[in-house]
């Protein structure tokens, strides 16, 4: 879980567009971020397992 000050800093508009930091909206994690869902890989996996992300299901073969 990221500190609230770090999350607040990432929400501010950066001086340069390349400095933009994308964070998971649930936990604030910046590494392993999926842009399509605005989630980190850990939160994505948790929500997908519960079936809370429409159109996503666990694959098995």
N, CA, C and O atoms as a printed pandas DataFrame, in Angstrom:
     atom_number atom_name residue_name chain_id  residue_number  x_coord  y_coord  z_coord
0              1         N          UNK        A               1    0.842   -1.180    0.000
1              2        CA          UNK        A               1    0.000    0.000    0.000
2              3         C          UNK        A               1    0.882    1.237    0.000
3              4         O          UNK        A               1    1.738    1.388    0.872
4              5         N          UNK        A               2    0.688    2.101   -0.945
5              6        CA          UNK        A               2    1.466    3.327   -1.043
6              7         C          UNK        A               2    0.971    4.350   -0.025
7              8         O          UNK        A               2   -0.205    4.369    0.340
8              9         N          UNK        A               3    1.895    5.200    0.423
9             10        CA          UNK        A               3    1.524    6.256    1.360
10            11         C          UNK        A               3    0.585    7.246    0.674
11            12         O          UNK        A               3    0.653    7.442   -0.539
12            13         N          UNK        A               4   -0.278    7.860    1.454
13            14        CA          UNK        A               4   -1.248    8.793    0.879
14            15         C          UNK        A               4   -0.565   10.011    0.283
15            16         O          UNK        A               4   -1.072   10.588   -0.679
16            17         N          UNK        A               5    0.581   10.418    0.835
17            18        CA          UNK        A               5    1.285   11.573    0.279
18            19         C          UNK        A               5    1.846   11.261   -1.105
19            20         O          UNK        A               5    1.873   12.130   -1.977
20            21         N          UNK        A               6    2.292   10.028   -1.306
21            22        CA          UNK        A               6    2.833    9.622   -2.607
22            23         C          UNK        A               6    1.712    9.546   -3.639
23            24         O          UNK        A               6    1.894    9.936   -4.792
24            25         N          UNK        A               7    0.570    9.048   -3.226
25            26        CA          UNK        A               7   -0.584    8.963   -4.130
26            27         C          UNK        A               7   -1.058   10.355   -4.507
27            28         O          UNK        A               7   -1.381   10.604   -5.668
28            29         N          UNK        A               8   -1.105   11.270   -3.538
29            30        CA          UNK        A               8   -1.537   12.649   -3.807
30            31         C          UNK        A               8   -0.572   13.336   -4.759
31            32         O          UNK        A               8   -0.997   14.094   -5.631
32            33         N          UNK        A               9    0.725   13.080   -4.604
33            34        CA          UNK        A               9    1.728   13.691   -5.475
34            35         C          UNK        A               9    1.581   13.188   -6.909
35            36         O          UNK        A               9    1.777   13.954   -7.852
36            37         N          UNK        A              10    1.238   11.910   -7.085
37            38        CA          UNK        A              10    1.101   11.354   -8.429
38            39         C          UNK        A              10   -0.159   11.865   -9.135
39            40         O          UNK        A              10   -0.228   11.834  -10.364
40            41         N          UNK        A              11   -1.150   12.334   -8.380
41            42        CA          UNK        A              11   -2.382   12.849   -8.984
42            43         C          UNK        A              11   -2.227   14.257   -9.527
43            44         O          UNK        A              11   -3.007   14.682  -10.380
44            45         N          UNK        A              12   -1.225   14.988   -9.041
45            46        CA          UNK        A              12   -0.999   16.344   -9.532
46            47         C          UNK        A              12   -0.496   16.314  -10.968
47            48         O          UNK        A              12    0.181   15.369  -11.373
48            49         N          UNK        A              13   -0.821   17.336  -11.731
49            50        CA          UNK        A              13   -0.358   17.408  -13.115
50            51         C          UNK        A              13    1.143   17.683  -13.129
51            52         O          UNK        A              13    1.595   18.661  -12.533
52            53         N          UNK        A              14    1.930   16.826  -13.808
53            54        CA          UNK        A              14    3.379   17.027  -13.816
54            55         C          UNK        A              14    3.799   18.166  -14.748
55            56         O          UNK        A              14    3.054   18.574  -15.638
56            57         N          UNK        A              15    4.996   18.659  -14.519
57            58        CA          UNK        A              15    5.542   19.731  -15.345
58            59         C          UNK        A              15    5.745   19.253  -16.777
59            60         O          UNK        A              15    5.502   19.994  -17.730
60            61         N          UNK        A              16    6.193   18.013  -16.920
61            62        CA          UNK        A              16    6.402   17.405  -18.237
62            63         C          UNK        A              16    5.574   16.130  -18.317
63            64         O          UNK        A              16    5.419   15.420  -17.324
64            65         N          UNK        A              17    5.044   15.843  -19.497
65            66        CA          UNK        A              17    4.149   14.700  -19.652
66            67         C          UNK        A              17    4.855   13.368  -19.413
67            68         O          UNK        A              17    4.203   12.392  -19.044
68            69         N          UNK        A              18    6.164   13.305  -19.612
69            70        CA          UNK        A              18    6.887   12.052  -19.405
70            71         C          UNK        A              18    7.047   11.704  -17.929
71            72         O          UNK        A              18    7.389   10.569  -17.597
72            73         N          UNK        A              19    6.809   12.647  -17.058
73            74        CA          UNK        A              19    6.926   12.402  -15.618
74            75         C          UNK        A              19    5.652   11.847  -14.991
75            76         O          UNK        A              19    5.605   11.598  -13.786
76            77         N          UNK        A              20    4.631   11.656  -15.802
77            78        CA          UNK        A              20    3.357   11.160  -15.278
78            79         C          UNK        A              20    3.533    9.753  -14.718
79            80         O          UNK        A              20    4.118    8.885  -15.366
80            81         N          UNK        A              21    3.024    9.538  -13.516
81            82        CA          UNK        A              21    3.108    8.239  -12.864
82            83         C          UNK        A              21    1.705    7.674  -12.763
83            84         O          UNK        A              21    0.826    8.274  -12.144
84            85         N          UNK        A              22    1.503    6.524  -13.370
85            86        CA          UNK        A              22    0.193    5.876  -13.303
86            87         C          UNK        A              22    0.207    4.908  -12.132
87            88         O          UNK        A              22    1.146    4.129  -11.965
88            89         N          UNK        A              23   -0.847    4.966  -11.321
89            90        CA          UNK        A              23   -0.944    4.120  -10.139
90            91         C          UNK        A              23   -2.282    3.401  -10.107
91            92         O          UNK        A              23   -3.280    3.874  -10.650
92            93         N          UNK        A              24   -2.274    2.268   -9.469
93            94        CA          UNK        A              24   -3.486    1.484   -9.261
94            95         C          UNK        A              24   -4.458    2.299   -8.413
95            96         O          UNK        A              24   -4.062    2.881   -7.403
96            97         N          UNK        A              25   -5.723    2.344   -8.816
97            98        CA          UNK        A              25   -6.678    3.166   -8.060
98            99         C          UNK        A              25   -7.092    2.496   -6.760
99           100         O          UNK        A              25   -7.627    3.171   -5.880
100          101         N          UNK        A              26   -6.868    1.207   -6.603
101          102        CA          UNK        A              26   -7.224    0.521   -5.355
102          103         C          UNK        A              26   -6.136    0.632   -4.299
103          104         O          UNK        A              26   -6.412    0.993   -3.155
104          105         N          UNK        A              27   -4.889    0.320   -4.680
105          106        CA          UNK        A              27   -3.832    0.240   -3.661
106          107         C          UNK        A              27   -2.734    1.277   -3.842
107          108         O          UNK        A              27   -1.966    1.512   -2.909
108          109         N          UNK        A              28   -2.631    1.907   -5.010
109          110        CA          UNK        A              28   -1.623    2.924   -5.232
110          111         C          UNK        A              28   -0.309    2.407   -5.765
111          112         O          UNK        A              28    0.649    3.170   -5.890
112          113         N          UNK        A              29   -0.243    1.134   -6.079
113          114        CA          UNK        A              29    0.996    0.536   -6.588
114          115         C          UNK        A              29    1.299    1.070   -7.982
115          116         O          UNK        A              29    0.390    1.234   -8.796
116          117         N          UNK        A              30    2.585    1.345   -8.265
117          118        CA          UNK        A              30    2.946    1.890   -9.576
118          119         C          UNK        A              30    3.599    0.858  -10.486
119          120         O          UNK        A              30    3.607    1.024  -11.706
120          121         N          UNK        A              31    4.144   -0.199   -9.910
121          122        CA          UNK        A              31    4.790   -1.231  -10.723
122          123         C          UNK        A              31    3.785   -2.327  -11.052
123          124         O          UNK        A              31    2.933   -2.663  -10.229
124          125         N          UNK        A              32    3.883   -2.880  -12.245
125          126        CA          UNK        A              32    2.946   -3.918  -12.661
126          127         C          UNK        A              32    1.575   -3.358  -12.965
127          128         O          UNK        A              32    0.566   -4.007  -12.688
128          129         N          UNK        A              33    1.520   -2.161  -13.531
129          130        CA          UNK        A              33    0.269   -1.456  -13.785
130          131         C          UNK        A              33   -0.287   -1.821  -15.151
131          132         O          UNK        A              33    0.454   -1.863  -16.133
132          133         N          UNK        A              34   -1.577   -2.083  -15.220
133          134        CA          UNK        A              34   -2.260   -2.368  -16.485
134          135         C          UNK        A              34   -3.129   -1.178  -16.850
135          136         O          UNK        A              34   -4.089   -0.863  -16.148
136          137         N          UNK        A              35   -2.793   -0.520  -17.941
137          138        CA          UNK        A              35   -3.508    0.693  -18.333
138          139         C          UNK        A              35   -4.955    0.433  -18.697
139          140         O          UNK        A              35   -5.821    1.269  -18.438
140          141         N          UNK        A              36   -5.226   -0.716  -19.295
141          142        CA          UNK        A              36   -6.590   -1.020  -19.741
142          143         C          UNK        A              36   -7.584   -1.039  -18.582
143          144         O          UNK        A              36   -8.759   -0.717  -18.758
144          145         N          UNK        A              37   -7.106   -1.416  -17.400
145          146        CA          UNK        A              37   -7.995   -1.578  -16.259
146          147         C          UNK        A              37   -7.705   -0.601  -15.120
147          148         O          UNK        A              37   -8.457   -0.564  -14.147
148          149         N          UNK        A              38   -6.644    0.182  -15.215
149          150        CA          UNK        A              38   -6.195    1.085  -14.149
150          151         C          UNK        A              38   -5.962    0.343  -12.843
151          152         O          UNK        A              38   -6.252    0.856  -11.762
152          153         N          UNK        A              39   -5.433   -0.878  -12.956
153          154        CA          UNK        A              39   -5.159   -1.731  -11.806
154          155         C          UNK        A              39   -3.739   -2.276  -11.883
155          156         O          UNK        A              39   -3.176   -2.414  -12.969
156          157         N          UNK        A              40   -3.166   -2.584  -10.723
157          158        CA          UNK        A              40   -1.899   -3.299  -10.715
158          159         C          UNK        A              40   -2.197   -4.780  -10.934
159          160         O          UNK        A              40   -3.354   -5.198  -10.883
160          161         N          UNK        A              41   -1.173   -5.557  -11.172
161          162        CA          UNK        A              41   -1.361   -6.970  -11.481
162          163         C          UNK        A              41   -1.979   -7.744  -10.317
163          164         O          UNK        A              41   -2.730   -8.697  -10.527
164          165         N          UNK        A              42   -1.663   -7.335   -9.101
165          166        CA          UNK        A              42   -2.168   -8.037   -7.922
166          167         C          UNK        A              42   -3.661   -7.795   -7.746
167          168         O          UNK        A              42   -4.428   -8.737   -7.547
168          169         N          UNK        A              43   -4.073   -6.528   -7.820
169          170        CA          UNK        A              43   -5.495   -6.194   -7.700
170          171         C          UNK        A              43   -6.289   -6.759   -8.869
171          172         O          UNK        A              43   -7.427   -7.193   -8.696
172          173         N          UNK        A              44   -5.693   -6.756  -10.064
173          174        CA          UNK        A              44   -6.354   -7.313  -11.238
174          175         C          UNK        A              44   -6.647   -8.794  -11.016
175          176         O          UNK        A              44   -7.744   -9.270  -11.308
176          177         N          UNK        A              45   -5.670   -9.505  -10.503
177          178        CA          UNK        A              45   -5.834  -10.939  -10.279
178          179         C          UNK        A              45   -6.904  -11.215   -9.228
179          180         O          UNK        A              45   -7.712  -12.128   -9.392
180          181         N          UNK        A              46   -6.915  -10.430   -8.146
181          182        CA          UNK        A              46   -7.920  -10.611   -7.099
182          183         C          UNK        A              46   -9.331  -10.391   -7.637
183          184         O          UNK        A              46  -10.230  -11.192   -7.384
184          185         N          UNK        A              47   -9.519   -9.301   -8.381
185          186        CA          UNK        A              47  -10.849   -8.984   -8.909
186          187         C          UNK        A              47  -11.280   -9.970   -9.998
187          188         O          UNK        A              47  -12.459  -10.308  -10.104
188          189         N          UNK        A              48  -10.315  -10.430  -10.809
189          190        CA          UNK        A              48  -10.643  -11.388  -11.859
190          191         C          UNK        A              48  -11.050  -12.730  -11.250
191          192         O          UNK        A              48  -11.957  -13.388  -11.759
192          193         N          UNK        A              49  -10.394  -13.137  -10.175
193          194        CA          UNK        A              49  -10.742  -14.393   -9.501
194          195         C          UNK        A              49  -12.162  -14.340   -8.944
195          196         O          UNK        A              49  -12.885  -15.336   -8.973
196          197         N          UNK        A              50  -12.558  -13.163   -8.435
197          198        CA          UNK        A              50  -13.902  -13.006   -7.878
198          199         C          UNK        A              50  -14.962  -12.828   -8.963
199          200         O          UNK        A              50  -16.157  -12.949   -8.693
200          201         N          UNK        A              51  -14.519  -12.537  -10.202
201          202        CA          UNK        A              51  -15.464  -12.318  -11.292
202          203         C          UNK        A              51  -16.033  -10.923  -11.315
203          204         O          UNK        A              51  -17.124  -10.710  -11.843
204          205         N          UNK        A              52  -15.312   -9.955  -10.748
205          206        CA          UNK        A              52  -15.808   -8.584  -10.666
206          207         C          UNK        A              52  -15.385   -7.716  -11.854
207          208         O          UNK        A              52  -15.820   -6.569  -11.965
208          209         N          UNK        A              53  -14.546   -8.250  -12.735
209          210        CA          UNK        A              53  -14.156   -7.521  -13.952
210          211         C          UNK        A              53  -14.923   -8.152  -15.108
211          212         O          UNK        A              53  -14.691   -9.318  -15.428
212          213         N          UNK        A              54  -15.833   -7.410  -15.745
213          214        CA          UNK        A              54  -16.623   -7.996  -16.828
214          215         C          UNK        A              54  -15.764   -8.381  -18.023
215          216         O          UNK        A              54  -14.874   -7.633  -18.427
216          217         N          UNK        A              55  -16.037   -9.552  -18.584
217          218        CA          UNK        A              55  -15.333  -10.027  -19.771
218          219         C          UNK        A              55  -14.033  -10.738  -19.482
219          220         O          UNK        A              55  -13.366  -11.175  -20.419
220          221         N          UNK        A              56  -13.642  -10.876  -18.229
221          222        CA          UNK        A              56  -12.394  -11.539  -17.861
222          223         C          UNK        A              56  -12.729  -12.830  -17.122
223          224         O          UNK        A              56  -13.512  -12.831  -16.172
224          225         N          UNK        A              57  -12.129  -13.920  -17.568
225          226        CA          UNK        A              57  -12.297  -15.178  -16.855
226          227         C          UNK        A              57  -10.958  -15.904  -16.809
227          228         O          UNK        A              57  -10.094  -15.690  -17.660
228          229         N          UNK        A              58  -10.797  -16.745  -15.830
229          230        CA          UNK        A              58   -9.550  -17.477  -15.631
230          231         C          UNK        A              58   -9.444  -18.563  -16.698
231          232         O          UNK        A              58  -10.376  -19.340  -16.908
232          233         N          UNK        A              59   -8.317  -18.601  -17.352
233          234        CA          UNK        A              59   -8.138  -19.600  -18.396
234          235         C          UNK        A              59   -7.560  -20.870  -17.786
235          236         O          UNK        A              59   -6.760  -20.818  -16.852
236          237         N          UNK        A              60   -7.971  -21.994  -18.321
237          238        CA          UNK        A              60   -7.405  -23.283  -17.899
238          239         C          UNK        A              60   -7.505  -24.230  -19.099
239          240         O          UNK        A              60   -8.445  -24.167  -19.891
240          241         N          UNK        A              61   -6.524  -25.092  -19.203
241          242        CA          UNK        A              61   -6.535  -26.047  -20.310
242          243         C          UNK        A              61   -5.993  -27.366  -19.873
243          244         O          UNK        A              61   -5.923  -28.300  -20.671
